[in-house]
């Protein structure tokens, strides 16, 4: 049985990756320091002999006994609320943490996939964003702690590939949603759903004309799995290119919930991207991947998940990191 280490295992994407690799017949080691992750996301796995959990911060030395075949590095705060509260930890997990895991992959002769982000493109001047676009970023702005951590992560990963011949993969993740995401984390989709569940008006930052492209989590996990198993080492965008304005999306959420709500507008935060849409030509041609779950269906599934939670579970989801 092949073994895979998944960092950030108790987070939104990490927990779904744990599920996928268990389903594929792997022995899974989940690692998380739980600063933003939640054990509730993986508690269903603890009874399985194929799963083990390490409570550890990857910014410190990482040791895993025995063979390792794959490493997926998904440990990182990923929401503005989180990385603005813990900026140093965000930079460290993208730099020191990535360095530690690349070293582990080298020692174990394992293939490693690192989770990058569409935020490496910054507030883009090219639309949609292809992988060969270098970005338009502010390294010292409030979002720089996250954006630059991810850009460094890509750079050191490529250095290990080129200098040491390490088998590496880089996925650039665009806006993703689905069950287990955290509400009120500063990103538009969970914020809207959280407000809708509480019967509040939906807060739109800016004039609502800025755009996002939302990918359902099952589609994203499939793309990540295919990339890991591919022979391609350069960055690959994984996301849904179905672009929508924030205002239009807010109206979709109001229609979905059936509540008597409206949009309220506030000033746009500093360096907030005006456009976000992935060019997925590379994923289509190399991985044979494209999203299959449309936004309408994905939102129904996501809203049904949160509606099924108890008030206590909803509170926990909304306030995991205080």
Buried (B, 14 or more C-beta within 10 A) or exposed (E): EBBBBBBBBBBBBBBBBBBBBBEEEBBBBBBBBBBBBBBBBBEEBEEEEBBBBBEBBBBEEBEBEEEBBBBBBBBBBBBBBBBBBBBEBBBBBBBBBBBBBBBBBBEBEBBBBBBBBBBBBBBBEBBBBBBEBEBEBBEEBBBBBBBBBBBBBBEBBBBBBEEEEBBBBBBBBBBBBBBBBBBBBBBBBBBBBBBBBEEEBBBBBBEBEBBBBBBBBBBBBBBBBBBBEBEBBBBBBBBBBEBBBBBEBBBBBBEBBEBEBEBEEEEBBEBBBEBBBBBBBBBEEBBEBBBEBEBEEBBEBBBEBBEEBEEEEBEBBBEBBE
